[in-house]
């Protein structure tokens, strides 16, 4: 895909210069200070609330589906759960709607899983496990599969394999939400996030995440290449996000 450089931005925007980059984020490095690691996880709550649109996404694609049969007990698998802040909101919201939802929050990083277990002690409907996504998908039946900011950590081939695995699962719905790479995302996050997330890796890792992310066009091409049997939607979301929705419910 041809990339045209622009001189319209006073700050150079690397998201415009290249396809997605293979970068390592600070939070992925072993041996980083524990206090800064935990502070970054704590600040996920603010960043996700401001930028991820997870409440509207989950209300539309999970909560509304549960309300079709509100007396049932449902299960949701959250892959790459991060700080579990989204799971905390979802569990509380489901309870307010008198819906029965059990959540299994999975992260491959044992440090993140340990943090989530501590942070989720007051949420009896949330279980935390340290495991890789492929392993848990093979063993854990679920009505819903959700992932926020997972896809940009995967290669093109890994995304295709992940989608094909989800397509074979008897899930009611899977919802994959992530950043859409753009100059708007890169410049906007650079300007806004720093005062919101002091003394953490939020800004550095957020900018790297944007450069690792797919554009809507790129992720749509991967969905097409996956050759999925069930219908699937790729939808852009403001600001600079996309959501992939599939499953039996589609």
matplotlib code that plots the C-alpha trace (Angstrom):
import matplotlib.pyplot as plt

x = [0.0, 1.5, 2.1, 2.1, 4.1, 2.5, 4.1, 0.8, 1.8, 4.2, 5.3, 6.5, 4.0, 5.6, 2.2, 2.0, 5.4, 5.1, 3.1, 2.8, 6.0, 7.3, 8.1, 8.4, 6.5, 8.1, 5.4, 6.5, 10.1, 11.1, 12.7, 11.0, 10.3, 7.3, 5.9, 5.9, 4.5, 1.6, 1.0, 0.7, -1.9, -3.8, -3.8, -5.3, -8.6, -8.4, -7.0, -9.5, -12.4, -11.4, -10.3, -11.4, -15.2, -15.6, -18.8, -20.8, -19.2, -20.0, -23.5, -24.2, -22.7, -22.8, -25.3, -28.0, -27.6, -27.8, -31.0, -32.7, -32.8, -32.2, -32.8, -29.9, -26.4, -23.7, -19.9, -17.4, -13.8, -11.6, -8.3, -5.4, -7.4, -4.8, -5.8, -9.2, -10.8, -13.1, -14.2, -14.9, -17.2, -18.9, -19.5, -21.0, -23.2, -24.5, -25.4, -27.3, -29.2, -29.9, -28.0, -25.9, -22.4, -19.3, -16.1, -12.8, -10.0, -6.9, -3.4, -0.2, 1.9, 2.1, 2.7, -0.5, -2.5, -1.3, -2.3, -5.7, -6.3, -5.7, -7.7, -10.7, -11.1, -14.4, -15.8, -16.9, -18.1, -14.6, -12.0, -8.4, -6.0, -2.5, -2.5, -1.9, -4.9, -4.7, -4.6, -7.6, -9.7, -9.1, -10.3, -12.8, -16.3, -17.8, -20.8, -18.7, -15.1, -13.8, -10.4, -9.3, -5.9, -4.9, -4.6, -1.8, 0.4, 0.0, 1.5, -0.6, -0.6, -1.4, -4.4, -5.6, -5.2, -6.9, -9.9, -10.1, -10.1, -12.9, -14.8, -14.7, -15.9, -19.6, -19.6, -22.6, -20.4, -16.8, -15.9, -12.3, -11.6, -8.3, -6.6, -6.7, -3.3, -3.5, -1.8, -4.9, -4.4, -0.6, -0.7, -3.8, -2.5, 0.8, -0.8, -3.5, -2.2, 0.9, -0.9, -3.3, -0.7, 2.4, 5.3, 4.2, 4.7, 1.3, 2.6, 5.6, 3.7, 0.6, 2.6, 4.3, 0.9, -0.4, 2.6, 2.1, -1.6, -3.5, -5.4, -9.1, -8.2, -5.3, -7.4, -10.3, -7.9, -6.8, -10.4, -10.9, -7.8, -9.0, -11.8, -14.3, -17.4, -19.6, -20.5, -18.2, -18.2, -15.3, -16.5, -14.5, -15.1, -14.3, -11.6, -9.2, -10.5, -12.1, -14.2, -14.5, -17.7, -18.5, -19.9, -23.2, -25.2, -24.0]
y = [0.0, 3.3, 5.9, 9.6, 11.8, 15.0, 18.2, 19.5, 18.6, 20.7, 17.6, 14.7, 11.9, 8.4, 6.8, 8.4, 7.4, 3.6, 0.5, -0.9, -1.3, -4.3, -2.6, -3.8, -1.8, -1.1, -3.0, -6.1, -5.9, -8.0, -6.4, -3.0, -1.3, -2.8, 0.5, 2.0, -1.2, -1.1, 2.7, 2.1, -0.6, 1.7, 4.4, 2.0, 2.8, 6.5, 5.9, 3.1, 5.2, 8.2, 6.5, 2.8, 3.3, -0.1, 0.8, 1.6, -1.4, -3.9, -2.5, -2.8, -6.2, -8.1, -6.6, -6.2, -9.8, -11.0, -9.1, -11.2, -14.0, -12.3, -15.3, -17.3, -17.5, -16.2, -16.5, -14.1, -14.7, -11.6, -12.2, -9.9, -8.4, -5.8, -4.2, -5.8, -2.4, -3.1, -6.4, -4.6, -2.2, -5.0, -7.1, -4.2, -3.1, -6.6, -6.9, -3.6, -5.0, -8.2, -10.2, -13.2, -13.0, -14.9, -13.5, -15.3, -12.7, -14.0, -12.5, -14.2, -12.0, -13.4, -9.9, -8.6, -11.7, -11.2, -7.5, -8.4, -11.0, -8.5, -5.8, -8.1, -9.4, -7.5, -9.0, -12.6, -13.1, -12.5, -15.2, -14.4, -16.8, -16.5, -18.2, -17.7, -16.9, -20.0, -22.4, -20.8, -20.7, -24.4, -25.3, -22.8, -22.7, -19.2, -17.3, -14.2, -13.6, -10.0, -8.5, -4.9, -3.8, -7.4, -7.4, -4.9, -7.2, -10.0, -10.5, -10.5, -14.3, -14.6, -12.3, -14.5, -17.7, -16.1, -15.1, -18.6, -20.1, -17.8, -18.6, -22.3, -21.7, -22.0, -18.5, -16.3, -13.3, -12.2, -8.6, -7.4, -3.7, -1.9, 1.2, 2.3, 3.6, 7.2, 10.6, 11.8, 8.9, 9.5, 13.2, 13.4, 10.8, 12.5, 15.8, 14.6, 11.6, 13.0, 15.1, 12.2, 9.6, 10.9, 8.7, 5.7, 4.0, 5.1, 7.7, 5.8, 2.6, 4.2, 5.9, 2.6, 0.8, 3.2, 2.5, -1.2, -1.0, -1.7, 0.7, -0.1, -1.0, -3.3, -5.2, -5.6, -7.2, -9.6, -10.5, -11.2, -13.3, -15.4, -16.8, -17.0, -19.0, -16.9, -13.2, -10.7, -6.9, -4.5, -1.1, 2.1, 3.9, 7.4, 8.3, 6.2, 2.8, -0.2, -3.1, -6.6, -8.4, -12.0, -15.3, -17.2, -14.0, -12.4]
z = [0.0, -1.1, 1.6, 0.8, 3.1, 4.4, 5.6, 7.1, 10.7, 12.8, 14.6, 12.4, 12.5, 12.1, 11.7, 8.3, 7.1, 7.2, 7.7, 11.2, 13.0, 15.0, 18.4, 22.0, 24.6, 28.0, 29.9, 28.0, 29.3, 32.2, 35.2, 35.0, 38.4, 40.0, 41.2, 37.8, 36.3, 38.7, 38.3, 34.5, 35.1, 37.4, 34.8, 32.2, 33.8, 32.8, 29.4, 28.5, 29.7, 27.6, 24.4, 24.2, 23.8, 25.6, 27.3, 24.2, 22.4, 25.1, 25.6, 21.9, 21.2, 24.5, 27.0, 24.4, 23.3, 26.9, 27.4, 24.8, 27.4, 30.7, 32.9, 31.4, 32.9, 30.5, 30.3, 28.8, 28.1, 28.1, 26.4, 27.3, 30.1, 31.2, 34.5, 34.4, 34.6, 31.7, 33.3, 36.6, 34.8, 32.7, 35.8, 37.7, 34.8, 34.2, 37.9, 37.7, 34.7, 36.7, 34.2, 35.2, 33.7, 34.7, 33.3, 32.9, 32.5, 30.9, 30.4, 29.4, 31.6, 35.2, 36.6, 35.0, 36.1, 39.7, 39.7, 38.3, 41.0, 43.7, 41.9, 41.3, 44.9, 45.3, 42.0, 42.7, 39.1, 37.8, 37.7, 36.6, 34.9, 33.5, 30.2, 26.5, 24.3, 22.1, 25.0, 26.7, 23.5, 23.0, 26.5, 27.7, 26.3, 26.4, 25.1, 24.4, 23.6, 24.1, 23.5, 23.9, 22.5, 21.7, 18.0, 17.6, 19.6, 17.0, 13.6, 10.4, 10.4, 14.1, 13.6, 10.8, 12.8, 15.8, 13.7, 12.2, 15.6, 16.8, 13.7, 14.6, 18.1, 19.0, 20.6, 20.4, 19.6, 19.6, 19.9, 19.2, 19.8, 19.0, 17.9, 14.3, 13.3, 12.1, 12.6, 14.4, 17.0, 17.3, 17.6, 19.7, 22.2, 22.4, 23.3, 25.6, 27.5, 29.2, 31.9, 32.5, 33.1, 35.0, 36.1, 34.1, 30.7, 29.4, 27.0, 25.6, 25.3, 23.9, 21.1, 20.3, 20.4, 17.7, 15.5, 16.0, 15.2, 12.0, 9.9, 9.3, 5.7, 6.8, 9.3, 6.8, 4.4, 7.1, 7.8, 4.1, 3.9, 6.9, 4.8, 7.7, 7.3, 9.5, 8.8, 10.4, 10.6, 10.7, 12.0, 12.5, 15.8, 16.7, 17.8, 15.7, 16.6, 15.0, 16.2, 14.7, 15.6, 14.6, 15.9, 15.7, 16.5, 13.3]

ax = plt.figure().add_subplot(projection="3d")
ax.plot(x, y, z, "-o")
ax.set_aspect("equal")
plt.show()
